[in-house]
């Protein structure tokens, strides 16, 4: 009777990786690529209005100002610079 061998994790008796380990590696690689693609999809410089779904109105900077502490208000969307964030 031969002694039983202890196989390294994820290996079959022939020394190959098991199909489950290969499948998991592929899933992890695809998830990593998808996360990178989705993260880079929208450039940081793309300014767009913040629109409320129920009312259809936009978040607007009072007086079209961009200084810190400017009051915000809800206003009809008009495409002004004060409505782009």
Residue pairs with C-beta under 8 A, 6 or more apart in sequence:
7 13
10 17
10 18
10 20
10 21
11 17
11 18
12 18
47 84
47 85
48 84
48 85
49 58
49 59
49 77
49 79
49 83
49 84
49 85
50 58
50 59
50 83
50 85
51 57
51 58
51 77
52 58
52 59
52 74
55 74
56 77
57 74
57 75
57 76
57 77
58 74
58 75
58 76
58 77
58 78
58 83
59 72
59 73
59 74
59 75
59 83
59 85
60 72
60 73
60 74
60 75
60 80
60 82
60 83
61 70
61 71
61 72
61 82
61 83
62 70
62 71
62 72
62 73
62 82
63 70
63 82
64 80
64 81
64 82
65 82
66 82
75 83
77 83
